[in-house]
Amino acid sequence: MKEINIHPDLKICYSCFSLYKLKTDEVFNCPICHREQNLNQYIDYLDNSKKTVRYGYQYRDQYEKDFLNDPKLNLRYNLLELNDIYSFIALAILNTFIGNIAWEGVKALIQKIKNDPLIIEIEDDEFKKFLEDEKEQEKFVRYIEEFRNSKMNTNPKVLEAITEEIDCDEKAEKFMQTRRIKELIAKLEKIQKSSKIKSKKGKKK
């Protein structure tokens, strides 16, 4: 099974690109450069980073490849999200405004990931390839920066497909937050919990 096990206390400093483990309070400091970070803001940044990776890199890469085979680009996807490690890397890029600094920081960060198995246990073949592919890493940095700056240098058909993906996901997210859906989810969770209890009671010793 493909998996990247990320320690729950793992943090990344979006100032110096350092990875470190730290149990945090609401405000914490990077142990390397001592930059102060706010936990709530950090969570918001990470959530934004995940969306940037999904639309600015993952979907763009898929649709650009499809466009080469079918310029009409009629096919649409529901891609599985990439592992959080991509979002960790993108988080630092999004907070660095000079491209060369971002690229140098990513190279140093990747070396850290490759050389310190205690930080991240990697069993994902796709990410292992990414760690060894400098051209793909450079593309990742460029795509993240272009999405952040709203200046994606790609075909209009690809932009249209990405825009549709964002719009569809936003509508689905809003739908899942409606009161009726929340009530249905709560009922399903209650039924599931009750079913598990009955299942345990019915087992013979």
Helices and strands as residue ranges (DSSP letters): E 4-6, E 10-12, E 19-21, E 27-29, E 36-38, H 39-52, I 53-59, H 60-69, H 84-94, H 99-115, E 120-122, H 125-132, H 134-148, H 156-176, H 179-202
